[in-house]
Amino acid sequence: MAPDKGKKSKVAERGDEDDSDHIDGELVLSIEKLQEIQDDLEKINEEASDEVLEVEQKYNEIRRPVYTRWNDIIHSIPDFWLTAFLSYPAFCDLLNEDDQKVFRYLHSLDVEDFKDVKSGYSITLNFYPNPYFEDTKLTKTFSFSDDGTTKITGTAIKWKEGMDIANGVDHAKKGSKRPFHDESFFSWFSEVQQKDLSEGFHDEVAEIIKKDLHFFPPFLLEIC
Amino acid sequence: MVADKGKKSKVAEREGEESDHIDGDLVLSIEKLQEIQDELEKVNEEASDKVLEVEQKYNEIRSPVYSRRNEIIKSIPDFWLTAFLSHPALCDLLNEEDQKIFKYLLSLDVEDFKDVKSGYSITFHFSPNPYFEDTKLTKTFSFYDEGTTKITGTTIKWKEGMNIANGAVPEKKGSKRPFAEESFFSWFSETQQKDLSEGLHDEVAEIIKEDLWPNPLKYFNNENGGEDFEEDDDDDDEEDEEDGEEDDG
């Protein structure tokens, strides 16, 4: 490493100014080599990301026709979602008569995890235009923070005139397990208070939809 | 609601089902949907496997590069100590004694398990020193399919009177080590998971693996950039010199 000697004397001068005697030519060279390696690593990482993306795109393409077949079958079944919900005993109790009428307009159900999966998820009910509310999407979102708390947000439903079956009255009924057939399923969207913070997250409906309704895959169904 | 009246009588037969909405057509359709569901699951598994393959492949490509990096780092005195002290989060973790011990730190190694998804280990290699017998201190994280994580850490063989991590400390599982007094080395004995439901949450491990390990030079330079190693000046000079040398070479 011949050139080093030259560098060393130059740097030695500078070295006098600074307290560190680590500054010498070899050190500089090492650091430069290290930088080159970091640059190499960055290139490798970019390549890796690109390849992963390619794989994901390829499988998205493979999934597409399968989704189409899925859609076709679902749309060939009248009142599919309503029937599906009602065939789950847990849900039978949650839908009162009015709810069932609204559910006939239910188009699809999405369950989507947050990007990093652990920090939360959202459940979206997609509706066809209907006489009950303006919205086409009703979503309830659960965010889990590192400190153990859960933040819950739900769509404020834009009920059409005279159609508010969820009824303004008892949003205060936090904690109620909705034992009565009369209470509307749709009040679920305004239940954003955690029942028992110390017990952590506990939204039965969300849990049922997310876990038990696994029959229905958590991906976005295209609107036909 | 569901279908035409004719089918309803069929349903009446199917008394076993709790809902009278289920009829023959629906059952068939649901079966078809189940098949599609199974197909999708297979496709998703394949996709995950392929992604994993890519990650494994690149880990193998990176491995020799990390080895080369290691060799170069050995010629930079106190590289890892400096990088640690220059990292905004890690700098608070080394008390004075720890810093003295870090002078004996030869290298740091972060290694994924071969299949990438089942875990990784972080190893600190030390040269013989007056503090402990070990030359390698490792902390390993193993992820199991059912979602649990097993954590193991080297039980440090401290030399007489040198146990700065101190018996009492390992009980402080979950503490964020707010005081500079607590030794970094107690990290190796923190093998209890804080909150199983939330999965692995070892901040130090995450920072080392995701932040420091990929590019420690970034932090090392930061420190030097401010103090003894005025990069800008040196770079200009070095570049001129280098260019000259390259032309010659």
Contacts between the chains, C-beta under 8 A, distances in Angstrom:
chain1	res1	chain2	res2	distance
A	3	B	241	7.7
A	3	B	245	5.6
A	6	B	241	7.7
A	7	B	238	7.7
A	7	B	241	6.9
A	10	B	237	7.2
A	11	B	234	8.0
A	14	B	234	7.7
A	18	B	227	7.3
A	18	B	228	3.9
A	18	B	229	7.9
A	19	B	228	6.8
A	20	B	227	7.6
A	20	B	228	4.1
A	20	B	229	7.8
A	22	B	77	5.7
A	22	B	78	7.8
A	22	B	228	7.4
A	23	B	228	6.0
A	23	B	229	6.1
A	26	B	75	6.7
A	27	B	75	7.8
A	27	B	76	6.3
A	27	B	77	7.8
A	28	B	234	6.9
A	28	B	238	6.3
A	30	B	72	5.4
A	30	B	73	8.0
A	30	B	75	4.8
A	30	B	76	5.1
A	31	B	76	6.6
A	31	B	217	7.4
A	31	B	220	7.9
A	31	B	221	7.6
A	32	B	238	7.8
A	33	B	72	5.1
A	34	B	69	6.7
A	34	B	72	5.2
A	34	B	73	6.9
A	34	B	76	7.2
A	34	B	217	5.2
A	35	B	217	6.2
A	37	B	65	6.2
A	37	B	68	6.1
A	37	B	69	4.8
A	37	B	72	6.8
A	38	B	69	8.0
A	38	B	215	5.5
A	38	B	217	5.2
A	38	B	218	7.7
A	40	B	65	5.8
A	41	B	62	6.7
A	41	B	65	5.9
A	41	B	69	7.9
A	41	B	214	7.0
A	41	B	215	7.4
A	44	B	58	6.3
A	44	B	61	5.8
A	44	B	62	5.8
A	44	B	65	6.9
A	45	B	58	7.7
A	45	B	214	7.6
A	47	B	58	7.3
A	48	B	54	6.6
A	48	B	55	7.0
A	48	B	58	4.0
A	51	B	54	4.9
A	51	B	58	7.7
A	52	B	51	5.5
A	52	B	54	5.3
A	52	B	55	7.3
A	55	B	47	6.7
A	55	B	50	4.8
A	55	B	51	5.4
A	55	B	54	6.1
A	56	B	47	6.9
A	56	B	51	7.0
A	59	B	43	6.4
A	59	B	44	7.7
A	59	B	46	7.2
A	59	B	47	3.9
A	59	B	50	7.4
A	62	B	43	5.7
A	63	B	40	6.7
A	63	B	43	5.8
A	66	B	36	6.1
A	66	B	39	5.9
A	66	B	40	5.7
A	66	B	43	6.9
A	69	B	36	5.9
A	70	B	33	6.8
A	70	B	36	5.1
A	70	B	40	7.9
A	73	B	29	5.4
A	73	B	32	5.5
A	73	B	33	5.8
A	73	B	36	7.4
A	74	B	29	8.0
A	74	B	33	7.3
A	76	B	29	7.0
A	77	B	25	7.4
A	77	B	26	6.2
A	77	B	29	5.1
A	78	B	1	8.0
A	78	B	2	6.5
A	78	B	3	6.8
A	79	B	1	5.6
A	79	B	2	5.8
A	80	B	29	7.9
A	82	B	1	7.1
A	83	B	1	7.9
A	83	B	2	5.7
A	83	B	19	7.8
A	83	B	21	4.8
A	83	B	22	7.3
A	83	B	26	6.3
A	86	B	19	5.5
A	86	B	21	5.6
A	87	B	17	7.7
A	87	B	18	7.7
A	87	B	19	4.7
A	87	B	21	6.4
A	87	B	22	5.9
A	89	B	18	5.9
A	92	B	18	7.8
A	92	B	19	7.2
A	100	B	1	7.8
A	104	B	1	7.4
A	118	B	198	6.9
A	118	B	199	6.1
A	144	B	198	7.7
A	146	B	198	7.8
A	146	B	201	7.6
A	148	B	195	7.3
A	148	B	198	7.8
A	200	B	197	7.6
A	215	B	33	7.5
A	215	B	34	7.2
A	215	B	37	6.6
A	217	B	37	6.2
A	217	B	40	5.8
